Amino acid sequence: MKHTTTILAEIRKFMEQNGLTLLQLSQKAGINTGSFSSILNGKRLLNATHLDSITAALALPEGYFYEQYIEEFLAQTAPDWRRAGPFLDRCAELDKLDCIRQVTGILLDNLMYLPLLFEAAEDFFQRGLKEASAILYENVAMSERMQHSERLAMCQYRLFLLRQGEDQEKNYQAAIQFEPFVDRLDEFDQLDALKDLGNTYRCLYRWDQVEKIAHEMELKAKMQYTLNLQSGRNAHSPKKPSRPLFSYLALSNLFLADVYNAKGDYEQALRYTYAYADLSWVKETDKDTLHWKELFQKWAEANLYVIKLSSGDVSVLPDYIAYIETKEEEILPALVIILRAANQYNINVDDILLRFDSYITASIKEQQATDVYTDQFMSNSLAFLLYELAKYQLNKSSYKEVFDALQISLEKSVIINNKTCLIRCRCAGLLELLCRLGYSFADEQSPKKECSLT
């Protein structure tokens, strides 16, 4: 975009139109009069702080001159991080993403700016400026693509995390793109990367990948935990994992318990669950360690109910219901397990559905993530809950309820690109049933149109 006047010309024009002296405008902008004079006379380059102050004094929106500033002060002179760095920071805060792309392109003509851009990306990431950090990570990774550096691997790790969202296919593609870079990370970052990859594959029901990740994490965590006990190096190391080292060993067992439960090998699933429930071997007694030990014991308690119920042990159902009633974040995934067992073993759970009817309705209207589960997991759980509910109501010949549950399940599955749920609907013949039911409920909201979801 070409501008007819420069920023400095715009400032002079404003002064003339409003009858302001240099002193008056400098005071209004909060800039030293001598510095302001030097800027207007071209003897001193305009920086981001001065630009924002002047923009406010001219009563213009924040970032009004940013595109013009890049053309006049950054693209036409040798790059200077003292000006470019703070400007990038302000662009990130104001969500001026195109400006970030432009400035990054200018700076990367000189690869000496790679480390500085990476540090800026890390800062944005920690501050939750996700889109801004993603632009910097992508550009740094592109410039490092021929290297086998830890910085490149960290860029790919951050991009993997930033790309996680509701679309399951995109989540999967992000995971398989990042996975080859795990071994290039720092030894502690590898553990966190495997944890995050494992959780993504769990949400996608890619159990072979979960099993592979679990075994890798177990080997790496065991080695680091042993070294830590022998040398005590973790206490003096500037780099630490995000969680206590023992927790990665426990998590590998949790992953494997999920794998075997999904495969129907309940004996193995119980064995691995008891393994992460018993953490008596952990030597540390600090507050963080005790916190994570307690979490794993709580997860084991819940998952023992899940595995036993999945295996057909209906006797645990009352205790499981009592357990989830005190833990709201467990209700949605638990209802999926309960309905799945009800469909598999022909269990009547009408009273349970009635008890949690208001919760299911609220989840459909406004699904939210919890501290325990991610958006991805909760979105999947809701889609599968409604699918299992449709199957359950079909067995009871409650066709109106089948229609309603399946319709919403399909809508949710399409939104998050949950191909597994869509395929299950087809295999169960529920989609065909939905189309046929369209004739029975002609007074509903255009049910025939919903068949286009196939």
C-alpha positions in Angstrom: 0.0 0.0 0.0 1.4 3.4 -1.0 0.7 6.4 1.1 0.4 9.9 -0.4 2.1 11.6 2.6 4.6 10.5 5.2 4.0 10.1 8.9 6.0 13.2 9.7 4.0 15.2 7.0 0.7 14.0 8.7 2.0 15.3 12.1 2.9 18.7 10.6 -0.5 18.9 8.9 -2.3 18.1 12.2 -0.3 20.9 13.9 -1.3 23.4 11.2 -5.0 22.4 11.1 -5.3 22.6 14.9 -3.0 25.6 15.5 -0.6 23.7 17.7 3.0 24.7 18.3 5.7 22.1 18.6 5.8 22.6 22.4 2.0 22.1 22.7 1.9 18.9 20.7 5.0 17.5 22.4 3.4 18.1 25.8 0.2 16.5 24.5 2.1 13.5 23.3 4.3 13.3 26.5 7.5 13.5 24.5 10.5 15.7 25.3 10.3 18.8 23.1 13.9 18.5 21.9 13.4 14.8 21.0 10.1 15.7 19.2 11.9 18.4 17.2 14.7 16.0 16.2 12.1 13.5 15.0 10.2 16.1 12.9 13.4 17.3 11.4 14.5 13.8 10.5 17.5 13.9 12.8 16.2 11.2 15.0 14.3 8.0 13.9 10.8 7.5 15.2 10.5 4.5 17.6 7.4 2.5 18.5 6.9 4.3 21.9 7.0 7.7 20.3 4.8 6.6 17.4 2.1 5.3 19.9 2.3 8.6 21.9 1.9 10.7 18.8 -0.9 8.6 17.4 -2.8 9.1 20.7 -2.1 12.8 20.6 -3.6 13.0 17.1 -6.7 11.2 18.4 -6.2 8.3 15.9 -6.8 4.6 16.6 -3.9 2.5 18.1 -1.7 1.2 15.4 -3.0 3.6 12.8 0.4 4.4 11.3 1.9 0.9 11.7 1.9 -0.2 8.0 3.3 3.2 7.0 5.9 3.0 9.8 7.2 -0.3 8.4 7.6 1.3 4.9 9.2 4.5 6.0 11.3 3.5 9.1 12.0 -0.3 8.9 12.1 -1.3 5.3 14.2 1.7 4.1 17.0 1.5 6.8 19.3 -1.2 8.1 17.3 -3.4 10.6 17.8 -2.4 14.2 16.4 -4.7 16.9 16.2 -1.8 19.3 13.4 -0.4 17.2 12.1 -3.5 15.5 11.8 -5.6 18.8 9.5 -3.2 20.7 7.5 -2.6 17.5 6.9 -6.3 17.1 5.8 -6.5 20.7 3.2 -3.7 20.1 2.0 -5.4 16.9 1.5 -8.6 18.8 -0.5 -6.8 21.6 -2.7 -5.1 18.9 -3.1 -8.3 16.9 -1.5 -6.6 13.8 -0.5 -9.9 12.3 0.3 -8.7 8.8 2.7 -6.2 10.3 4.5 -9.0 12.2 4.8 -10.9 9.0 6.3 -7.9 7.2 8.8 -7.0 9.9 9.9 -10.7 10.3 10.5 -10.9 6.6 12.7 -7.8 6.7 14.7 -9.0 9.7 15.3 -12.5 8.4 17.3 -11.1 5.5 20.0 -11.2 8.1 20.1 -14.5 10.0 21.7 -12.9 13.0 18.2 -12.0 14.0 17.1 -15.6 14.3 17.9 -16.0 18.0 16.2 -12.7 18.8 13.0 -13.6 16.9 12.9 -17.0 18.6 13.2 -15.3 22.0 10.4 -13.0 21.0 8.3 -16.0 19.9 8.8 -17.6 23.3 7.8 -14.4 25.1 4.6 -14.1 23.0 3.9 -17.8 23.6 4.2 -17.5 27.4 2.0 -14.4 27.3 -0.8 -16.2 25.4 -0.2 -14.2 22.1 -0.7 -17.4 20.2 -1.1 -16.2 16.6 1.7 -13.7 16.9 4.0 -16.4 18.3 3.0 -18.9 15.6 4.1 -16.4 12.8 7.6 -16.1 14.4 8.0 -19.8 15.0 7.0 -20.6 11.4 9.5 -18.1 10.0 12.3 -19.2 12.3 11.6 -22.8 11.5 11.7 -22.1 7.8 15.0 -20.4 8.2 16.4 -23.3 10.2 14.9 -26.0 8.0 18.3 -27.3 6.8 19.6 -27.5 10.4 19.2 -30.2 13.0 19.1 -27.6 15.8 17.3 -27.7 19.1 15.8 -24.4 18.2 14.2 -25.8 15.1 12.7 -28.7 17.2 11.4 -26.3 19.8 9.7 -24.2 17.0 8.0 -27.4 15.8 7.0 -28.3 19.3 5.4 -24.9 19.9 3.6 -25.0 16.5 2.2 -28.4 17.3 0.8 -27.1 20.6 -0.6 -23.9 18.9 -2.3 -25.9 16.1 -4.3 -28.0 18.5 -8.0 -27.2 18.1 -11.4 -28.7 17.5 -10.6 -30.1 14.0 -9.4 -33.6 14.7 -7.8 -34.1 11.3 -5.7 -30.9 11.7 -4.7 -32.1 15.2 -3.5 -35.4 13.8 -1.6 -33.8 10.9 0.1 -31.4 13.5 1.1 -34.4 15.6 2.6 -36.5 12.8 4.5 -33.4 11.5 6.0 -32.7 14.9 6.8 -36.3 16.1 10.1 -36.7 14.1 11.5 -33.6 16.0 11.0 -35.0 19.5 14.5 -36.5 19.8 16.2 -33.2 18.9 14.7 -31.5 21.9 16.4 -31.1 25.3 16.1 -34.3 27.4 13.5 -32.7 29.7 11.5 -31.1 26.9 11.3 -34.5 25.3 9.3 -35.8 28.2 6.8 -32.9 27.9 6.6 -33.4 24.2 5.8 -37.1 24.5 3.2 -36.2 27.1 1.5 -33.8 24.8 1.7 -36.1 21.8 0.3 -39.0 23.8 -2.6 -36.9 25.0 -3.4 -35.8 21.4 -3.3 -39.4 20.1 -5.5 -40.5 23.0 -8.1 -37.9 22.0 -7.9 -39.2 18.5 -8.2 -42.8 19.5 -4.9 -43.6 17.7 -4.1 -46.4 20.2 -1.0 -47.8 18.3 0.6 -44.4 18.5 -0.3 -44.0 22.1 1.3 -47.3 22.9 4.5 -46.3 21.1 4.6 -42.9 22.8 4.0 -44.6 26.2 7.0 -46.9 25.8 9.3 -44.1 24.6 8.3 -41.9 27.6 8.8 -44.8 30.0 12.4 -45.4 28.8 13.3 -41.7 28.8 11.7 -41.0 32.2 13.2 -44.0 33.9 16.7 -43.0 32.7 16.3 -39.4 33.9 14.7 -40.4 37.2 17.6 -42.8 37.9 20.2 -40.2 37.0 18.5 -37.7 39.1 18.5 -40.0 42.2 22.1 -40.9 41.6 23.5 -37.5 41.2 20.9 -35.1 42.5 21.6 -33.0 39.4 18.0 -31.9 38.9 18.2 -29.8 42.1 21.1 -27.7 40.6 20.1 -27.9 36.9 18.8 -24.7 35.3 16.5 -26.8 33.1 13.7 -28.8 34.7 10.7 -30.7 33.4 7.3 -29.1 33.9 6.3 -31.9 36.3 8.2 -34.1 38.7 10.1 -36.8 36.9 8.2 -39.7 38.5 5.0 -38.4 37.0 6.1 -39.2 33.4 6.7 -42.9 34.5 3.2 -42.9 36.0 1.7 -41.3 33.0 3.2 -44.0 30.7 1.4 -46.6 32.7 -1.8 -44.5 32.5 -1.5 -44.3 28.7 -0.9 -48.1 28.5 -3.9 -48.8 30.7 -6.0 -46.7 28.3 -4.6 -48.6 25.3 -5.5 -52.0 26.7 -8.9 -50.9 27.9 -9.6 -49.7 24.4 -8.5 -53.0 23.0 -10.7 -55.0 25.4 -7.8 -56.5 27.3 -9.1 -55.6 30.7 -6.7 -57.7 32.7 -3.7 -55.7 31.3 -5.6 -52.5 31.7 -6.1 -53.2 35.4 -2.4 -54.2 35.8 -1.2 -50.9 34.4 -3.8 -48.9 36.4 -2.6 -50.5 39.7 0.9 -49.7 38.6 0.3 -45.9 38.5 -1.9 -46.1 41.6 0.9 -47.5 43.7 3.6 -44.8 43.8 5.2 -45.9 47.1 8.5 -46.2 45.2 8.7 -42.4 44.8 11.4 -41.0 47.1 10.6 -37.3 47.0 8.3 -35.7 49.5 8.2 -32.1 48.3 4.8 -30.3 47.8 4.8 -30.7 44.0 5.5 -34.4 44.2 2.7 -34.9 46.8 0.3 -33.0 44.5 1.0 -35.2 41.5 0.9 -38.4 43.6 -2.6 -37.5 44.8 -3.7 -36.7 41.2 -2.6 -40.1 39.9 -4.3 -41.9 42.8 -7.6 -40.0 42.0 -7.3 -40.8 38.3 -6.6 -44.5 39.2 -9.8 -44.6 41.3 -11.9 -43.3 38.5 -10.3 -45.5 35.8 -10.7 -48.6 37.9 -14.4 -48.0 37.8 -14.2 -47.4 34.0 -12.2 -50.6 33.3 -14.5 -52.8 35.5 -17.6 -51.3 34.0 -16.3 -51.7 30.5 -15.6 -55.4 31.2 -19.2 -55.9 32.3 -18.9 -55.6 36.0 -22.2 -53.7 36.7 -21.7 -53.9 40.4 -19.4 -50.9 40.4 -22.0 -48.6 38.8 -23.5 -47.2 42.0 -20.1 -46.4 43.4 -19.1 -44.9 40.1 -22.1 -42.6 40.0 -21.5 -41.5 43.6 -17.9 -40.7 42.6 -18.7 -38.6 39.5 -21.4 -36.6 41.3 -18.7 -35.0 43.4 -16.5 -34.2 40.4 -18.3 -32.3 37.7 -15.3 -32.5 35.2 -15.7 -36.3 35.2 -19.4 -36.4 34.4 -19.3 -36.1 30.6 -16.6 -38.7 29.9 -18.2 -41.0 32.6 -21.6 -40.9 30.9 -20.0 -42.0 27.6 -18.6 -45.0 29.4 -21.8 -45.8 31.2 -23.9 -45.6 28.0 -21.4 -47.7 26.1 -21.6 -50.4 28.7 -25.4 -50.1 28.8 -25.5 -50.7 25.0 -23.0 -53.5 25.2 -24.4 -55.4 28.1 -28.1 -54.4 27.8 -28.2 -52.4 31.1 -31.1 -50.1 31.9 -29.7 -46.7 32.9 -32.8 -44.6 32.6 -32.5 -43.4 36.2 -28.9 -42.3 35.6 -29.9 -40.4 32.4 -32.8 -38.7 34.3 -30.4 -37.7 37.2 -27.9 -36.1 34.7 -30.5 -34.8 32.2 -29.9 -31.1 33.1 -26.1 -31.6 32.9 -26.4 -33.2 29.4 -28.6 -30.4 28.2 -26.2 -27.7 29.5 -23.3 -29.5 27.9 -25.0 -29.5 24.5 -25.8 -25.8 24.7 -22.4 -24.6 26.0 -19.6 -27.1 26.2 -16.5 -25.8 28.1 -13.1 -27.3 28.9 -12.1 -28.0 32.5 -8.8 -27.9 34.3 -8.5 -31.7 33.8 -9.6 -32.2 30.2 -8.9 -30.3 27.0 -11.4 -28.8 24.6 -10.5 -31.6 22.1 -11.3 -34.3 24.7 -14.6 -32.7 25.8 -15.8 -32.1 22.2 -15.1 -35.8 21.4 -16.8 -36.9 24.6 -20.0 -34.9 23.8 -20.2 -36.3 20.2 -19.7 -39.9 21.4 -22.1 -39.4 24.3 -24.9 -38.4 21.9 -24.0 -41.3 19.6 -24.2 -43.8 22.4 -27.5 -42.1 23.6 -29.0 -42.6 20.2 -28.1 -46.3 20.2 -29.5 -46.6 23.7 -32.8 -45.0 22.8 -33.0 -47.1 19.6 -32.9 -50.2 21.7 -35.8 -48.8 23.7 -37.7 -47.9 20.4 -37.7 -44.2 21.6 -37.4 -42.9 18.0 -37.9 -39.2 18.8 -35.0 -39.3 21.3 -32.9 -41.2 18.7 -33.6 -38.5 16.2 -32.7 -35.7 18.5 -29.5 -37.3 19.9 -28.2 -38.4 16.5 -28.9 -35.1 14.9 -26.8 -33.2 17.4 -24.1 -35.9 17.5 -23.7 -35.5 13.7 -23.6 -31.7 13.9 -20.9 -31.8 16.6 -18.9 -34.5 14.8 -18.9 -32.5 11.6 -17.8 -29.3 13.4 -14.8 -31.0 15.0 -14.2 -33.3 12.0 -14.7 -36.4 14.2 -14.5 -39.1 11.4 -14.5 -41.9 14.0 -18.0 -40.9 15.3 -19.3 -40.3 11.8 -18.1 -43.8 10.7 -19.7 -45.4 13.7 -23.0 -43.8 12.9 -22.8 -45.2 9.4 -21.7 -48.7 10.5 -24.6 -48.8 13.0 -27.1 -47.9 10.4 -28.2 -44.8 12.4 -27.7 -42.4 9.5 -30.1 -44.4 7.3 -32.5 -44.5 10.3 -32.3 -40.7 10.6 -33.3 -40.2 7.0 -36.3 -42.6 7.4 -37.3 -40.9 10.7 -37.5 -37.6 8.7 -40.9 -38.8 7.4 -42.2 -39.6 10.9 -41.3 -36.2 12.2 -42.3 -34.0 9.3 -43.3 -31.2 11.7 -39.6 -31.0 13.0 -37.1 -28.5 11.5 -36.5 -29.9 8.0 -35.1 -33.3 9.1 -34.5 -34.3 5.5 -31.9 -31.6 5.1 -30.0 -33.1 8.0 -29.4 -36.2 5.9 -27.0 -34.1 3.8 -24.5 -34.6 6.6 -23.7 -38.0 5.2 
